[in-house]
Amino acid sequence: MAKISEYRVLSFDVYGTLIDWESGVLAALQPLLDANNAKFSREHLLETYHDLEQALQAKEPDLKYAQLLTEIHPQIAARLGLPEPNTPQNEAFGQSVGKWPAFSDTVDALWRLGKHYKLVVLSNVDHESFVGTNAGPLQGTPFNLVITAQDVGSYKPDQRNFEHMLREVKEKLGVEKEQVLQTAQSQFHDHHPAKIIGIKSSWIVRPGAVMGNREKETFDWKFDTLGEMADAVEKELNEV
């Protein structure tokens, strides 16, 4: 399709695209750092988190995301050379997901985009965590379809997540793959696997992001923020 406004469904990654998961993760790690008077660079902390998260997602794809975070919290401490945290500290880290903040442009952009597209969530979290996010940081933004890793039994970038989403979108929304646009920040989790399966994508760069980057970038449209994407869509529609 020649124009971004010609698509009918936006399939969103949430954490990293709509939610500032890097700030959320760092805030959730702060009690561990404060307890041990430890300081590390932002990049080192996020790369450590991402490495351990990815490894456990591949090893235990059926594990709910909140539990996965609970389990990697002591692994992060060990990787950083810090004492092992206690069970309540690990669980607090796991339950932090629903409190991670939205980017400042997210809610307004979703409402604007929702006037033209069906909005679909394709997230690596679990139902309970997303419910917390949607009720809190996303301010109850309505979505036409919500799909999490808990539904699929695997985590992105596994192709099964995208295949599941396409089936659900066709069955429940009556929309074919050619009319779906994967809208995401992570090259690793979203853009590369979307390209493999033949889904066009819009890259929401979120400048300064550390997690999910790949040396080779693939995308069909590129915007720094979701707000800029909404602006571009409205401009196209107004030109018709």
Summary of the structure (lengths in Angstrom):
residues: 240
radius of gyration: 17.7
end to end distance: 15.5
largest distance: 61.0
contacts: 806
relative contact order: 0.18
helix: 52%
strand: 12%
